[in-house]
Amino acid sequence: MSTDRFGNPIDPGVGYARGSLLQGSADEVRRLAQAGRVAAEFVAREGVDKIAICTGNLRFYPASAEDLSVLCEEWVGPGLFGEELRQTAIAHLGGQGHEAAAVVNRTSAGIVAAVLAHANGKPVLSLVPAGDRSHASVTRGAKLANAAVTEVHDMSGVEQALAADGPALMVITPVTSELAMLPDELIRAAAAAGKAAGCVVFMDDAYGARFRPVLHGGGASLSFGADLVITNADKAGLSGPRAGVLCGDPAALVPVQAKASELGLEARAPISVGAMRSLQGFTPDLLIEEAQDGQDLAAALEAVLGSGRVSRSALGPKVDEQDAMDIVLELAGKTGTGQMPAEVTAAVGMLMLRDKGIVTVNTHGQPGGRVSIRLKPTTGAVARAGGAAAVADCLVSALKETAAHLDDAEWFANLLFGEG
């Protein structure tokens, strides 16, 4: 079993060390419930206009009053907007016009449904950027499908896995949640090799559908030859709501829709309408603005933490959970503690939410999500928090307060769960 730099065993299902408080998904759900209470207290005190969403996911609901009264009707509505949704998805993802489209209630739901529909009991081949890992929904979907996951990072790995494992499904993740990115030529070559080997090629382009073309000059999602593409309706310049938009070859899409419907993973009419309006409202300028705010925030964090402990992505800064643990140990004057890095970053996130209304994945992330401190500001978030320097100061203050209670398990339990 692999360990982190502190000797803690890493849970291979999530990629980080669990702790005595955050032992599994149930504890993360309890943490999420507490984050909701802390956010409500902040809004009651400061107002909702001071909430600063730095998760990279805006999650508004951009439907009109007419949408609510007509298209959101559950029986007839989907037939009224179905073709508009299809055309919108094709345009957003760069299709040729023949593709089908569907909406699921989360991108993770679409990935799980795709694995269940197309794995056929064979290993799932997952191509992700080097130094990163498959999304938890890939491994969890494979577990439900009683299939293994073969994770590779380059064309050599793709070719070896296709020859050895005979997979029926290839999942390509061009841009991970850590914003590590595959080059266009690798995506195209891998998709072609997968198709030639008889795989259904599924592209998880949750961020990448906009991140790659707008910020890096990359190709449109459906231009690489994948059978299916999925993107989020609330990431990288989109307004929300949270949903996954699937688009691609009807023969590959319909089985995924069927599996999603069997398991209650499909999006109902109101969410589908909101996802459609989200795609229609996208302009590159929104993403460019978010990226600039992220760079301003990265510069402010580097000024207070040092560039060695802050890594930059195109959408904002990241402090690895193990680096955050090192900082907290230094501030506390200790060499070790019973808390895990994931619990330390969860505490830091909860304090930032409490004090400044800054919403991060460390408080609002779903079970199994990354636990690094990642600040990807959505449009206007940095200004609502008082500017980049104010966000950086809030993070430092949270690190210091966590260090002051590092060995106080009751304090951690009360902060994370409202218990103690």
Backbone hydrogen bonds in HBPLUS format (Angstrom, degrees):
<---DONOR---> <-ACCEPTOR-->    atom                        ^
c    i                          cat <-CA-CA->   ^        H-A-AA   ^      H-
h    n   atom  resd res      DA  || num        DHA   H-A  angle D-A-AA Bond
n    s   type  num  typ     dist DA aas  dist angle  dist       angle   num
A0010-ILE N   A0002-SER O   2.90 MM   8  5.81 173.8  1.91 149.2 149.1     1
A0004-ASP N   A0008-ASN O   2.86 MM   4  5.40 149.1  1.95 144.1 152.0     2
A0007-GLY N   A0004-ASP O   2.96 MM   3  5.35 165.2  1.98 118.8 121.5     3
A0011-ASP N   A0016-TYR O   2.97 MM   5  5.66 162.6  2.00 131.0 130.6     4
A0014-VAL N   A0011-ASP O   3.14 MM   3  5.80 148.8  2.24 117.9 124.9     5
A0015-GLY N   A0011-ASP O   2.77 MM   4  5.65 154.6  1.83 165.8 173.5     6
A0019-GLY N   A0022-LEU O   3.42 MM   3  5.24 171.9  2.43 113.9 116.3     7
A0027-ASP N   A0024-GLY O   3.13 MM   3  5.58 123.2  2.47 108.0 120.6     8
A0028-GLU N   A0024-GLY O   3.18 MM   4  6.54 150.1  2.27 146.2 155.3     9
A0029-VAL N   A0025-SER O   2.91 MM   4  6.22 142.2  2.06 147.6 157.8    10
A0030-ARG N   A0026-ALA O   3.07 MM   4  6.41 150.2  2.16 141.4 149.3    11
A0031-ARG N   A0027-ASP O   2.91 MM   4  6.22 151.6  1.99 144.8 152.8    12
A0032-LEU N   A0028-GLU O   2.95 MM   4  6.14 150.6  2.04 138.4 146.1    13
A0033-ALA N   A0029-VAL O   2.97 MM   4  6.27 151.3  2.06 146.2 153.5    14
A0034-GLN N   A0030-ARG O   3.06 MM   4  6.35 154.7  2.13 145.6 152.1    15
A0035-ALA N   A0031-ARG O   2.91 MM   4  6.22 150.9  2.00 146.6 155.1    16
A0036-GLY N   A0032-LEU O   3.06 MM   4  6.38 146.3  2.18 142.6 151.0    17
A0037-ARG N   A0033-ALA O   3.18 MM   4  6.59 148.9  2.28 142.4 150.2    18
A0037-ARG N   A0034-GLN O   3.06 MM   3  5.05 116.0  2.48  93.9 109.3    19
A0038-VAL N   A0034-GLN O   2.89 MM   4  6.21 160.2  1.93 155.2 160.7    20
A0039-ALA N   A0035-ALA O   2.87 MM   4  5.99 160.5  1.90 148.7 154.2    21
A0040-ALA N   A0036-GLY O   2.98 MM   4  6.14 153.7  2.05 140.7 148.0    22
A0041-GLU N   A0037-ARG O   3.00 MM   4  6.28 154.3  2.07 146.8 153.3    23
A0042-PHE N   A0038-VAL O   3.01 MM   4  6.30 152.4  2.09 145.8 153.4    24
A0043-VAL N   A0039-ALA O   2.92 MM   4  6.20 161.6  1.95 153.4 157.9    25
A0044-ALA N   A0040-ALA O   2.96 MM   4  6.16 157.1  2.01 146.8 153.1    26
A0045-ARG N   A0041-GLU O   3.09 MM   4  6.23 140.9  2.25 137.7 147.8    27
A0045-ARG N   A0042-PHE O   3.09 MM   3  5.06 123.4  2.42  93.6 108.3    28
A0046-GLU N   A0042-PHE O   2.68 MM   4  5.79 168.4  1.70 164.1 166.9    29
A0047-GLY N   A0043-VAL O   2.76 MM   4  4.36 139.8  1.92 115.3 126.6    30
A0050-LYS N   A0047-GLY O   3.20 MM   3  5.89 167.2  2.22 117.5 121.4    31
A0051-ILE N   A0048-VAL O   3.15 MM   3  5.48 165.6  2.17 111.5 116.0    32
A0052-ALA N   A0357-GLY O   2.87 MM 305  5.90 168.1  1.88 140.5 144.3    33
A0359-VAL N   A0052-ALA O   2.84 MM 307  6.04 161.5  1.87 147.5 153.6    34
A0378-THR N   A0053-ILE O   3.04 MM 325  5.95 164.4  2.06 169.8 166.1    35
A0054-CYS N   A0359-VAL O   2.84 MM 305  5.57 157.0  1.89 148.8 156.7    36
A0376-LYS N   A0054-CYS O   3.00 MM 322  4.79 157.4  2.05 125.4 122.2    37
A0056-GLY N   A0376-LYS O   2.85 MM 320  4.71 105.6  2.41 163.9 148.0    38
A0058-LEU N   A0234-ASP O   3.26 MM 176  5.72 135.1  2.48 140.6 148.1    39
A0060-PHE N   A0239-SER O   2.54 MM 179  5.48 170.6  1.55 162.8 159.2    40
A0068-LEU N   A0064-SER O   3.08 MM   4  6.43 155.3  2.14 148.3 154.0    41
A0069-SER N   A0065-ALA O   3.17 MM   4  6.43 150.6  2.26 143.7 150.9    42
A0070-VAL N   A0066-GLU O   2.94 MM   4  5.97 138.8  2.12 148.6 158.5    43
A0072-CYS N   A0067-ASP O   2.86 MM   5  6.00 149.3  1.96 172.4 165.5    44
A0073-GLU N   A0070-VAL O   3.30 MM   3  5.71 160.9  2.34 109.2 114.7    45
A0077-GLY N   A0073-GLU O   2.98 MM   4  4.86 128.2  2.25 125.6 140.5    46
A0079-GLY N   A0076-VAL O   3.03 MM   3  5.65 130.7  2.28 118.6 130.7    47
A0080-LEU N   A0077-GLY O   2.81 MM   3  5.10 130.6  2.05 108.0 122.7    48
A0081-PHE N   A0077-GLY O   3.14 MM   4  6.50 149.4  2.24 159.6 168.7    49
A0082-GLY N   A0078-PRO O   2.91 MM   4  5.44 123.2  2.24 138.0 148.8    50
A0085-LEU N   A0081-PHE O   2.87 MM   4  6.07 159.1  1.91 160.5 166.7    51
A0086-ARG N   A0082-GLY O   3.00 MM   4  6.25 159.6  2.04 145.5 151.0    52
A0087-GLN N   A0083-GLU O   2.96 MM   4  6.18 169.0  1.97 152.3 154.5    53
A0088-THR N   A0084-GLU O   2.92 MM   4  6.02 153.6  1.99 144.6 152.5    54
A0089-ALA N   A0085-LEU O   2.90 MM   4  6.13 163.6  1.93 156.6 160.0    55
A0090-ILE N   A0086-ARG O   2.97 MM   4  6.18 164.7  2.00 152.9 157.4    56
A0091-ALA N   A0087-GLN O   2.99 MM   4  6.12 161.9  2.02 145.9 150.7    57
A0092-HIS N   A0088-THR O   2.97 MM   4  6.14 158.7  2.01 148.6 154.7    58
A0093-LEU N   A0089-ALA O   2.96 MM   4  6.04 154.9  2.02 151.6 157.6    59
A0094-GLY N   A0090-ILE O   2.87 MM   4  5.73 113.1  2.33 140.9 154.1    60
A0095-GLY N   A0090-ILE O   2.90 MM   5  4.75 166.0  1.92 137.4 141.1    61
A0222-LEU N   A0093-LEU O   2.84 MM 129  5.73 172.1  1.84 170.0 168.5    62
A0100-ALA N   A0248-GLY O   2.87 MM 148  5.54 162.8  1.90 162.6 156.9    63
A0248-GLY N   A0100-ALA O   2.99 MM 148  5.54 154.6  2.06 150.5 157.1    64
A0102-ALA N   A0246-LEU O   3.00 MM 144  5.15 151.5  2.08 135.1 139.1    65
A0246-LEU N   A0102-ALA O   2.77 MM 144  5.15 162.1  1.80 160.5 164.6    66
A0267-ALA N   A0103-VAL O   3.13 MM 164  5.53 164.9  2.16 129.3 125.3    67
A0104-VAL N   A0244-GLY O   2.86 MM 140  5.11 163.2  1.89 151.5 157.2    68
A0244-GLY N   A0104-VAL O   2.93 MM 140  5.11 169.1  1.94 139.7 142.7    69
A0105-ASN N   A0265-LEU O   2.92 MM 160  5.86 172.0  1.92 157.3 159.8    70
A0109-ALA N   A0106-ARG O   3.07 MM   3  5.00 119.7  2.45  92.7 107.4    71
A0110-GLY N   A0106-ARG O   3.17 MM   4  6.58 150.5  2.26 146.3 153.3    72
A0110-GLY N   A0107-THR O   3.04 MM   3  5.11 116.7  2.46  97.0 112.2    73
A0111-ILE N   A0107-THR O   2.99 MM   4  6.35 151.9  2.07 152.2 160.3    74
A0112-VAL N   A0108-SER O   2.94 MM   4  6.18 168.4  1.95 155.5 158.0    75
A0113-ALA N   A0109-ALA O   2.93 MM   4  6.07 163.5  1.96 147.2 152.3    76
A0114-ALA N   A0110-GLY O   2.91 MM   4  6.02 151.0  2.00 140.5 148.5    77
A0115-VAL N   A0111-ILE O   2.96 MM   4  6.23 158.5  2.01 152.9 158.1    78
A0116-LEU N   A0112-VAL O   2.95 MM   4  6.21 165.3  1.98 154.2 158.2    79
A0117-ALA N   A0113-ALA O   2.87 MM   4  5.98 146.8  1.98 142.6 152.1    80
A0118-HIS N   A0114-ALA O   2.94 MM   4  5.93 149.4  2.03 146.8 153.7    81
A0119-ALA N   A0115-VAL O   2.92 MM   4  5.22 147.7  2.02 145.7 146.3    82
A0122-LYS N   A0119-ALA O   3.07 MM   3  5.69 168.3  2.08 123.2 126.1    83
A0124-VAL N   A0148-ALA O   2.76 MM  24  6.16 164.3  1.79 157.3 155.1    84
A0150-THR N   A0124-VAL O   2.82 MM  26  6.03 165.4  1.84 153.6 158.2    85
A0125-LEU N   A0169-LEU O   3.10 MM  44  6.37 163.6  2.13 164.4 161.0    86
A0171-VAL N   A0125-LEU O   2.74 MM  46  6.15 160.8  1.78 162.1 169.0    87
A0126-SER N   A0150-THR O   2.87 MM  24  6.00 171.5  1.88 152.7 154.6    88
A0152-VAL N   A0126-SER O   2.89 MM  26  6.19 163.0  1.92 158.4 161.8    89
A0127-LEU N   A0171-VAL O   2.85 MM  44  6.25 160.3  1.89 162.9 169.6    90
A0173-THR N   A0127-LEU O   2.98 MM  46  6.22 166.2  2.00 176.4 176.9    91
A0128-VAL N   A0152-VAL O   3.08 MM  24  6.47 162.3  2.11 168.1 167.2    92
A0132-ASP N   A0129-PRO O   3.15 MM   3  5.78 148.2  2.25 140.3 140.4    93
A0138-VAL N   A0135-HIS O   2.92 MM   3  5.56 146.5  2.03 118.1 127.1    94
A0140-ARG N   A0136-ALA O   2.86 MM   4  5.99 159.3  1.90 153.3 160.2    95
A0141-GLY N   A0137-SER O   2.89 MM   4  5.64 150.7  1.97 127.6 136.4    96
A0142-ALA N   A0138-VAL O   2.95 MM   4  6.11 155.4  2.02 143.5 150.5    97
A0143-LYS N   A0139-THR O   2.99 MM   4  6.18 150.2  2.09 138.6 146.6    98
A0144-LEU N   A0140-ARG O   3.03 MM   4  6.31 157.3  2.09 147.1 152.5    99
A0145-ALA N   A0141-GLY O   2.95 MM   4  6.20 141.9  2.09 141.3 152.5   100
A0147-ALA N   A0142-ALA O   2.80 MM   5  4.89 173.2  1.80 147.7 148.7   101
A0146-ASN N   A0143-LYS O   3.10 MM   3  4.95 157.6  2.15 100.3 106.2   102
A0158-VAL N   A0154-ASP O   3.05 MM   4  6.40 152.2  2.13 146.9 155.2   103
A0159-GLU N   A0155-MET O   2.95 MM   4  6.17 167.6  1.96 154.9 156.8   104
A0160-GLN N   A0156-SER O   3.00 MM   4  6.20 162.2  2.04 150.9 155.8   105
A0161-ALA N   A0157-GLY O   2.98 MM   4  6.07 163.0  2.01 147.8 152.5   106
A0162-LEU N   A0158-VAL O   2.93 MM   4  6.11 159.7  1.97 153.7 159.5   107
A0163-ALA N   A0159-GLU O   3.09 MM   4  6.22 153.5  2.16 143.1 149.9   108
A0164-ALA N   A0160-GLN O   2.90 MM   4  6.03 151.9  1.98 147.3 155.5   109
A0165-ASP N   A0161-ALA O   2.81 MM   4  5.44 163.2  1.84 144.4 150.3   110
A0200-VAL N   A0168-ALA O   2.85 MM  32  6.19 160.9  1.89 144.6 145.1   111
A0170-MET N   A0200-VAL O   2.94 MM  30  6.21 165.4  1.96 157.7 158.8   112
A0202-PHE N   A0170-MET O   2.81 MM  32  6.06 175.3  1.81 174.5 176.1   113
A0172-ILE N   A0202-PHE O   2.84 MM  30  6.23 160.1  1.88 157.0 163.6   114
A0204-ASP N   A0172-ILE O   2.83 MM  32  6.09 154.5  1.89 153.8 162.6   115
A0182-LEU N   A0174-PRO O   2.79 MM   8  4.97 151.1  1.88 143.7 150.6   116
A0176-THR N   A0180-ALA O   3.02 MM   4  5.44 154.0  2.09 148.7 156.5   117
A0179-LEU N   A0176-THR O   2.82 MM   3  4.87 155.4  1.88 106.2 113.3   118
A0186-LEU N   A0183-PRO O   3.09 MM   3  5.47 128.9  2.36 107.1 119.7   119
A0187-ILE N   A0183-PRO O   3.16 MM   4  6.53 160.8  2.20 155.6 161.1   120
A0188-ARG N   A0184-ASP O   2.97 MM   4  6.21 169.2  1.98 158.6 160.8   121
A0189-ALA N   A0185-GLU O   3.05 MM   4  6.09 160.2  2.09 139.0 144.7   122
A0190-ALA N   A0186-LEU O   2.85 MM   4  5.89 163.4  1.88 151.2 156.1   123
A0191-ALA N   A0187-ILE O   2.95 MM   4  6.08 162.5  1.99 150.7 155.6   124
A0192-ALA N   A0188-ARG O   3.07 MM   4  6.23 159.3  2.11 145.0 150.6   125
A0193-ALA N   A0189-ALA O   2.95 MM   4  6.16 158.6  2.00 147.5 153.6   126
A0194-GLY N   A0190-ALA O   2.88 MM   4  6.04 158.8  1.92 150.4 156.4   127
A0195-LYS N   A0191-ALA O   2.97 MM   4  6.16 162.2  2.00 149.4 153.8   128
A0196-ALA N   A0192-ALA O   2.95 MM   4  6.12 160.0  1.99 147.2 153.1   129
A0197-ALA N   A0193-ALA O   3.03 MM   4  6.19 138.4  2.20 140.4 151.0   130
A0197-ALA N   A0194-GLY O   3.19 MM   3  5.12 127.3  2.48  92.4 106.0   131
A0199-CYS N   A0194-GLY O   2.86 MM   5  5.14 156.2  1.91 158.8 150.7   132
A0198-GLY N   A0195-LYS O   3.01 MM   3  5.11 159.9  2.05 106.1 111.9   133
A0227-ASP N   A0201-VAL O   2.87 MM  26  5.23 132.3  2.10 130.2 144.8   134
A0228-LEU N   A0201-VAL O   3.14 MM  27  6.53 159.0  2.19 157.9 160.8   135
A0203-MET N   A0228-LEU O   2.82 MM  25  6.13 164.0  1.85 148.1 153.3   136
A0230-ILE N   A0203-MET O   2.98 MM  27  6.39 150.0  2.07 172.0 175.6   137
A0205-ASP N   A0230-ILE O   2.85 MM  25  5.68 139.8  2.01 157.3 170.0   138
A0209-ALA N   A0205-ASP O   3.21 MM   4  5.29 161.3  2.25 128.1 127.0   139
A0210-ARG N   A0207-TYR O   3.29 MM   3  6.39 161.9  2.32 134.7 135.9   140
A0211-PHE N   A0207-TYR O   3.09 MM   4  5.80 171.4  2.10 150.0 147.5   141
A0212-ARG N   A0208-GLY O   3.11 MM   4  5.16 158.4  2.16 121.7 128.4   142
A0214-VAL N   A0210-ARG O   2.98 MM   4  5.78 161.3  2.02 152.9 158.8   143
A0215-LEU N   A0211-PHE O   3.12 MM   4  5.59 151.1  2.21 132.4 141.2   144
A0216-HIS N   A0212-ARG O   2.96 MM   4  4.95 138.8  2.13 127.1 136.7   145
A0218-GLY N   A0212-ARG O   2.89 MM   6  4.81 175.3  1.90 115.4 113.8   146
A0223-SER N   A0220-ALA O   2.99 MM   3  5.39 162.3  2.02 118.9 123.7   147
A0249-ASP N   A0227-ASP O   2.87 MM  22  5.42 149.7  1.96 155.4 163.9   148
A0229-VAL N   A0247-CYS O   2.92 MM  18  5.46 150.2  2.01 151.2 160.9   149
A0247-CYS N   A0229-VAL O   2.91 MM  18  5.46 147.8  2.02 156.1 163.2   150
A0231-THR N   A0245-VAL O   3.08 MM  14  5.41 149.0  2.18 135.3 143.9   151
A0245-VAL N   A0231-THR O   2.84 MM  14  5.41 168.5  1.85 163.0 165.8   152
A0233-ALA N   A0243-ALA O   2.98 MM  10  5.38 143.4  2.12 149.1 147.8   153
A0240-GLY N   A0233-ALA O   2.93 MM   7  5.15 129.3  2.20 152.7 139.8   154
A0252-ALA N   A0249-ASP O   2.97 MM   3  5.42 135.3  2.18 113.0 124.8   155
A0253-LEU N   A0249-ASP O   2.88 MM   4  6.05 150.2  1.97 154.2 163.7   156
A0254-VAL N   A0250-PRO O   3.00 MM   4  5.84 174.6  2.00 152.9 153.0   157
A0256-VAL N   A0253-LEU O   2.97 MM   3  5.26 122.6  2.31 106.1 121.3   158
A0257-GLN N   A0253-LEU O   2.92 MM   4  6.26 159.7  1.96 158.8 165.5   159
A0258-ALA N   A0254-VAL O   2.88 MM   4  6.13 159.6  1.92 154.4 160.1   160
A0259-LYS N   A0255-PRO O   3.00 MM   4  6.17 160.1  2.04 141.9 146.8   161
A0260-ALA N   A0256-VAL O   2.86 MM   4  6.05 162.0  1.89 152.2 157.7   162
A0261-SER N   A0257-GLN O   2.89 MM   4  6.11 156.3  1.95 149.7 156.0   163
A0262-GLU N   A0258-ALA O   2.95 MM   4  6.20 154.2  2.02 147.5 154.7   164
A0263-LEU N   A0259-LYS O   3.19 MM   4  6.39 147.5  2.30 145.5 152.8   165
A0265-LEU N   A0260-ALA O   2.73 MM   5  4.62 161.9  1.76 149.8 147.0   166
A0264-GLY N   A0261-SER O   3.35 MM   3  5.10 161.9  2.38  98.0 103.4   167
A0272-SER N   A0268-ARG O   3.02 MM   4  6.22 162.6  2.05 157.9 163.2   168
A0273-VAL N   A0269-ALA O   2.89 MM   4  6.07 162.1  1.92 161.7 165.3   169
A0274-GLY N   A0270-PRO O   3.06 MM   4  6.23 161.8  2.09 142.5 147.6   170
A0275-ALA N   A0271-ILE O   2.87 MM   4  6.11 157.7  1.92 151.1 157.0   171
A0276-MET N   A0272-SER O   2.99 MM   4  6.21 157.2  2.04 146.9 153.0   172
A0277-ARG N   A0273-VAL O   2.95 MM   4  6.26 164.3  1.98 155.5 159.2   173
A0278-SER N   A0274-GLY O   2.89 MM   4  6.08 146.2  2.00 144.0 154.0   174
A0279-LEU N   A0275-ALA O   3.08 MM   4  6.40 160.9  2.12 152.4 155.0   175
A0280-GLN N   A0276-MET O   3.00 MM   4  6.27 160.1  2.04 150.0 156.2   176
A0281-GLY N   A0277-ARG O   2.94 MM   4  6.06 135.1  2.15 140.7 151.4   177
A0281-GLY N   A0278-SER O   3.21 MM   3  5.20 131.2  2.47  94.3 106.9   178
A0282-PHE N   A0279-LEU O   3.25 MM   3  5.44 164.6  2.28 107.6 112.3   179
A0286-LEU N   A0283-THR O   3.06 MM   3  5.77 143.8  2.19 121.3 128.8   180
A0287-LEU N   A0284-PRO O   3.08 MM   3  5.40 117.8  2.49 105.3 119.1   181
A0288-ILE N   A0284-PRO O   2.97 MM   4  6.25 161.2  2.00 156.8 163.0   182
A0289-GLU N   A0285-ASP O   2.90 MM   4  6.05 155.3  1.96 146.9 152.6   183
A0290-GLU N   A0286-LEU O   3.12 MM   4  6.38 157.7  2.17 143.0 148.8   184
A0291-ALA N   A0287-LEU O   2.90 MM   4  6.14 156.7  1.96 150.0 156.5   185
A0292-GLN N   A0288-ILE O   3.02 MM   4  6.29 153.3  2.09 146.4 152.8   186
A0293-ASP N   A0289-GLU O   3.02 MM   4  6.29 163.7  2.04 153.1 157.2   187
A0294-GLY N   A0290-GLU O   2.94 MM   4  6.17 150.1  2.03 144.5 153.3   188
A0295-GLN N   A0291-ALA O   3.03 MM   4  6.35 147.0  2.14 144.2 152.3   189
A0296-ASP N   A0292-GLN O   3.00 MM   4  6.31 156.9  2.05 152.1 158.2   190
A0297-LEU N   A0293-ASP O   2.98 MM   4  6.20 154.0  2.05 145.7 152.9   191
A0298-ALA N   A0294-GLY O   2.92 MM   4  6.13 151.7  2.00 142.7 150.7   192
A0299-ALA N   A0295-GLN O   3.01 MM   4  6.21 159.3  2.05 148.0 152.5   193
A0300-ALA N   A0296-ASP O   3.10 MM   4  6.36 155.2  2.17 143.7 150.2   194
A0301-LEU N   A0297-LEU O   2.98 MM   4  6.24 156.8  2.03 150.5 156.5   195
A0302-GLU N   A0298-ALA O   2.90 MM   4  6.11 159.5  1.94 151.9 157.7   196
A0303-ALA N   A0299-ALA O   3.08 MM   4  6.27 144.8  2.21 140.6 149.5   197
A0304-VAL N   A0301-LEU O   3.11 MM   3  5.34 134.1  2.33 101.1 112.8   198
A0305-LEU N   A0301-LEU O   2.78 MM   4  5.83 155.5  1.84 160.8 168.4   199
A0306-GLY N   A0302-GLU O   2.86 MM   4  4.55 141.8  2.00 119.0 127.1   200
A0309-ARG N   A0306-GLY O   3.27 MM   3  5.92 156.8  2.32 115.8 121.1   201
A0310-VAL N   A0307-SER O   3.37 MM   3  5.14 160.7  2.41  98.5 104.1   202
A0311-SER N   A0318-LYS O   2.95 MM   7  5.24 169.9  1.96 156.5 157.9   203
A0318-LYS N   A0311-SER O   2.80 MM   7  5.24 139.6  1.97 152.4 161.3   204
A0313-SER N   A0316-GLY O   2.95 MM   3  5.33 148.9  2.05 140.8 150.8   205
A0316-GLY N   A0313-SER O   3.41 MM   3  5.33 161.0  2.45 100.5 105.8   206
A0375-LEU N   A0317-PRO O   3.05 MM  58  5.66 169.3  2.06 162.1 165.5   207
A0319-VAL N   A0373-ILE O   2.83 MM  54  5.05 154.1  1.89 140.7 149.6   208
A0373-ILE N   A0319-VAL O   2.91 MM  54  5.05 160.1  1.95 160.0 153.8   209
A0323-ASP N   A0320-ASP O   3.01 MM   3  5.16 119.0  2.40 100.5 115.9   210
A0324-ALA N   A0320-ASP O   2.85 MM   4  6.20 155.8  1.91 156.6 164.6   211
A0325-MET N   A0321-GLU O   3.00 MM   4  6.20 149.4  2.09 136.5 144.4   212
A0326-ASP N   A0322-GLN O   3.00 MM   4  6.29 154.5  2.07 141.5 148.0   213
A0327-ILE N   A0323-ASP O   2.98 MM   4  6.28 159.1  2.03 151.0 155.8   214
A0328-VAL N   A0324-ALA O   2.99 MM   4  6.24 164.0  2.01 151.6 155.6   215
A0329-LEU N   A0325-MET O   2.87 MM   4  6.08 161.6  1.91 155.0 160.0   216
A0330-GLU N   A0326-ASP O   2.95 MM   4  6.17 158.4  2.00 149.0 154.9   217
A0331-LEU N   A0327-ILE O   2.92 MM   4  6.20 160.8  1.96 151.8 157.2   218
A0332-ALA N   A0328-VAL O   2.91 MM   4  6.10 145.5  2.03 144.4 154.0   219
A0333-GLY N   A0329-LEU O   2.89 MM   4  5.94 115.8  2.32 136.9 153.0   220
A0334-LYS N   A0329-LEU O   2.96 MM   5  5.11 166.0  1.98 148.0 149.8   221
A0333-GLY N   A0330-GLU O   3.12 MM   3  4.99 145.0  2.25  95.7 106.3   222
A0343-GLU N   A0340-MET O   2.96 MM   3  5.26 127.2  2.24 106.5 120.3   223
A0344-VAL N   A0340-MET O   3.04 MM   4  6.40 150.5  2.13 152.8 162.1   224
A0345-THR N   A0341-PRO O   2.95 MM   4  6.23 164.9  1.98 156.2 158.7   225
A0346-ALA N   A0342-ALA O   3.07 MM   4  6.13 146.0  2.19 133.0 142.6   226
A0347-ALA N   A0343-GLU O   3.01 MM   4  6.16 151.5  2.09 139.0 146.1   227
A0348-VAL N   A0344-VAL O   2.97 MM   4  6.29 158.6  2.02 149.7 155.6   228
A0349-GLY N   A0345-THR O   2.95 MM   4  6.11 161.5  1.98 145.1 150.0   229
A0350-MET N   A0346-ALA O   2.98 MM   4  6.20 154.7  2.04 145.3 152.0   230
A0351-LEU N   A0347-ALA O   3.02 MM   4  6.27 154.4  2.08 151.2 157.5   231
A0352-MET N   A0348-VAL O   3.03 MM   4  6.29 155.2  2.09 150.0 156.8   232
A0353-LEU N   A0349-GLY O   2.98 MM   4  6.22 151.0  2.07 146.3 154.3   233
A0354-ARG N   A0350-MET O   2.92 MM   4  6.10 159.3  1.97 144.6 150.5   234
A0355-ASP N   A0351-LEU O   2.92 MM   4  6.00 164.0  1.95 150.2 153.9   235
A0356-LYS N   A0352-MET O   2.95 MM   4  5.61 158.7  2.00 138.1 144.8   236
A0358-ILE N   A0352-MET O   3.36 MM   6  5.56 167.9  2.38 121.0 117.5   237
A0357-GLY N   A0353-LEU O   2.99 MM   4  4.30 137.0  2.17 115.9 121.3   238
A0363-THR N   A0360-THR O   3.22 MM   3  5.73 162.6  2.25 110.5 115.4   239
A0364-HIS N   A0360-THR O   3.00 MM   4  6.14 168.1  2.01 153.1 156.9   240
A0365-GLY N   A0361-VAL O   2.89 MM   4  4.16 135.9  2.08 115.1 115.1   241
A0369-GLY N   A0366-GLN O   2.96 MM   3  5.60 151.8  2.04 149.9 149.6   242
A0381-ALA N   A0378-THR O   2.95 MM   3  5.50 169.1  1.96 142.2 143.4   243
A0384-ARG N   A0380-GLY O   3.08 MM   4  6.27 156.4  2.13 150.4 157.2   244
A0385-ALA N   A0381-ALA O   3.11 MM   4  6.38 137.8  2.30 145.6 156.5   245
A0385-ALA N   A0382-VAL O   3.22 MM   3  5.23 131.6  2.47  95.1 107.6   246
A0387-GLY N   A0382-VAL O   2.85 MM   5  5.14 155.2  1.91 156.0 148.1   247
A0386-GLY N   A0383-ALA O   3.05 MM   3  5.18 160.4  2.09 106.4 112.2   248
A0391-VAL N   A0387-GLY O   3.15 MM   4  6.53 153.1  2.23 151.5 159.0   249
A0392-ALA N   A0388-ALA O   3.01 MM   4  6.29 163.3  2.04 153.7 158.1   250
A0393-ASP N   A0389-ALA O   2.90 MM   4  6.10 159.5  1.94 147.7 153.4   251
A0394-CYS N   A0390-ALA O   2.96 MM   4  6.11 150.4  2.05 141.2 149.4   252
A0395-LEU N   A0391-VAL O   3.01 MM   4  6.32 154.1  2.08 149.2 155.7   253
A0396-VAL N   A0392-ALA O   3.03 MM   4  6.34 161.7  2.07 152.4 156.9   254
A0397-SER N   A0393-ASP O   2.92 MM   4  6.10 160.5  1.96 148.7 154.3   255
A0398-ALA N   A0394-CYS O   2.95 MM   4  6.16 152.8  2.03 145.3 152.6   256
A0399-LEU N   A0395-LEU O   2.95 MM   4  6.25 152.9  2.03 148.9 156.2   257
A0400-LYS N   A0396-VAL O   2.98 MM   4  6.25 157.5  2.03 150.5 156.4   258
A0401-GLU N   A0397-SER O   2.95 MM   4  6.21 158.3  2.00 149.2 154.9   259
A0402-THR N   A0398-ALA O   2.97 MM   4  6.09 158.3  2.02 145.6 151.7   260
A0403-ALA N   A0399-LEU O   2.95 MM   4  6.14 154.7  2.01 144.7 151.9   261
A0404-ALA N   A0400-LYS O   3.02 MM   4  6.28 145.8  2.14 143.5 152.3   262
A0405-HIS N   A0402-THR O   3.11 MM   3  5.33 147.6  2.21 103.7 113.1   263
A0406-LEU N   A0403-ALA O   3.37 MM   3  4.93 164.9  2.40 106.6 104.7   264
A0408-ASP N   A0405-HIS O   2.95 MM   3  5.18 167.6  1.96 121.1 122.7   265
A0411-TRP N   A0408-ASP O   3.09 MM   3  5.36 120.1  2.47 102.0 116.0   266
A0412-PHE N   A0408-ASP O   3.20 MM   4  6.60 159.8  2.24 153.6 158.6   267
A0413-ALA N   A0409-ALA O   2.93 MM   4  6.15 161.7  1.96 149.2 154.4   268
A0414-ASN N   A0410-GLU O   2.92 MM   4  6.08 159.3  1.96 149.2 154.6   269
A0415-LEU N   A0411-TRP O   2.90 MM   4  6.06 159.2  1.95 150.3 156.4   270
A0416-LEU N   A0412-PHE O   2.88 MM   4  5.97 170.3  1.89 156.7 159.1   271
A0417-PHE N   A0413-ALA O   2.95 MM   4  5.66 153.0  2.02 140.0 147.5   272
A0419-GLU N   A0413-ALA O   3.47 MM   6  5.56 166.2  2.50 117.0 114.3   273
A0418-GLY N   A0414-ASN O   2.79 MM   4  4.34 135.3  1.99 117.8 125.6   274
